[in-house]
Amino acid sequence: MKIGILGTRGIPNHYGGFEQFAEYLSLGLVRKGHEVWVYTSHLHPYTESQFNGVNLIRCFDPENKIGTAGQFIYDFNCIRDSRSRNFEVLLQLGYTSSSIWGWYLPRPKTPVITNMDGLEWKRTKYSKPIQRFLKYAEKLAIQTSDRLISDSIGIQSYLHKTYGANSVYIPYGANIPEKIEEKYLTEVQVNKHGYYLLIARLEPENNIETIVSGYVRQKPAYPLLIVGNANTPYGKYLQQTYPHPGLQFLGGIYDIDKLNSLRHYAKIYFHGHTVGGTNPSLLEAMASGALICAHDNEFNRAILGEDSLYFLTSKDLDRIWNFTPNLTERNKWIDNNLEKIRFQFNWDLIIDQYEQILIRTAGEANYKR
């Protein structure tokens, strides 16, 4: 099939979860013999027209000049281009800035499947007016999509309860690394199990401040490595508010081998995400064999079950910093999470499920015509 993928800044991943997902999914679909086009910002550092067999369509993106409003222009440019491509099906990842252009999608000629992502309107980084807009955008996305995908049972239940909308549950996936290399630890000057690790976009709803403030208050013996772009207003706020030699802001790291090694050898890996469904970075931490401490919410509980430490407040973390489970318990948690990756969140399985939905949706559209 000829498949278009909208809604990301492009591949290879240089940004975040949706871009990582788009990369894995598009490569998997190409291996299965499909023609795949991924829309990519003209600001993306990768400038080739193809990436390992995936076609890239570069569209003008003024976000670097005008801020968030540039996302709306970029999404419009992508949707406008898609109208002339004769895709058999379009997969739209998210809806936050593309929903207002939903009427311009190339339907009914090209059916549209939308991955609804998380509850974007709950993100605390947004003002109340923007949160109201995003709630409206959520409704628009449902109205202008031919099929919906939920990446968690919680999101699937929410969409049905709130809008009466049916969606297909397909989570994200992760790969268990073939090898873990200690050499990456020397680059950040840490020892095995001699540091804590946090990997996330530095945004309030990811509980970065909760974790950082708890660390600074307790002053553990080991450093806390924070991976994520800290050259943002919120990142600068954290660094200025919590000056401590043990806090190491490493910036963004996108080398998956390096990330896997850092996760694997961490004393504890912290996952503070609260908004969204099945988070890719959480699955990757599980696949890396990390001992995880996660924010206690329905999305994280649905994935980790009892195989994790949990927290809600910075005081909850007081017992965590020096927590050392016995080896049997630690290995049980890690092994159970690895089993989940093998049998529930395996990339080959996820790609198969997406392929089936793409083929079915395109076939139904052809039948209607």
C-alpha positions, 0 to 999 in steps of 0.5 A: 500500500501507499501510506502517508504518516502525518503529525511528527517533526520527522524521522530519524528521531531527533525529538521525542516519543511520536518521532521514535514511534514513526521511525520504528513503524515506518521502517517496519512497514517498508520491510513488509513491502509497503511504500511509506512517506513520513512528513518531516519539518524542513528544520530537521537535521537529516536532509536526505529524501529517504531514510532506510527506504522510507520516503521523506516529505519536507514541509515548511515549518516556521516554529523556530521563528514564531513559536508554537503558532508555527506548528499549525502552519507546518501541519497545514502544509503537510495536510495540503501536500497530502491532498495531491499524493493519492495515498491509500491511507493516512495515519495521523499521529496526534491532533493538537495542532492539526485538528483545525485543518481536519476539514482539509484532510483528503477524505473521503478519497483517502481514509484517515486513522488518528492515534489519539495520543494522551490527554493533551488538554491536561498538560499543565504547561498549557494555559487555561485557554489553550487547555480549552482549545485542546479539549475542543481539538480532541473532539474535532479529531474524532469527528474528522477521522475514519478510525481511531487508535488508543495507545492505552486501555485508559485512553480507549475507555476515556474516548468511549465514555466521553464521546461514545467513540470506539477506538482500536487499542494498540500500544507502542513497542520496544526492542530488547537490546542485543547488547549493553555496553559499559563504555557509555558510562565513562562518557558521563563519568558514572559507575554501574548502579552508581547513579539515578536516571531520569529521561523525559521532556522537561515539562511540569506534567512529567514530575521533573520538579517533584523528583529533583526537589526530592533529590536536593532535599535528601542529598543522596550519595549518587548523582541524578542524571537528567536526560532531556533538552534543558535549554528551555524556560522550564529547564533553566528554571529547574537548574536555577532553582535547584543548584546541586552538584549531584544534579547533572543535566545532560541535554537531549540524547538520541543514541538508542544504544547509549540510552539503553546502557544508561537505563540498564546500569542506573541504580533506579530509573525514574518515570514521572509521566502523568499525561498520556497512555503507553509511554515509549520511554517507559517501555524502553526502560523496561526493555533495558532491564532497568529498576523503575520508580514510576509516578502512581497513575492508571497509565503507568500502573496498567503497564508496570503492575506490581513490578515497579516502585511508585511515588506521588509526591517528593516526600514519597521519594524519601524512602526511594533514594536509598532503597535497595531491594534484595537481589531476588526481588529486583530480578523478579521485577526486571524479568517480569517487565522483560516478559511484558516487552516480549509478549505484549509490547513487541515491535513486530507484534505492534507493527503487525497490528498497525498493518492490519488496521491500515489494510482494513481501513483502506479496504473499507474505503475502497468498498464504499467507493 
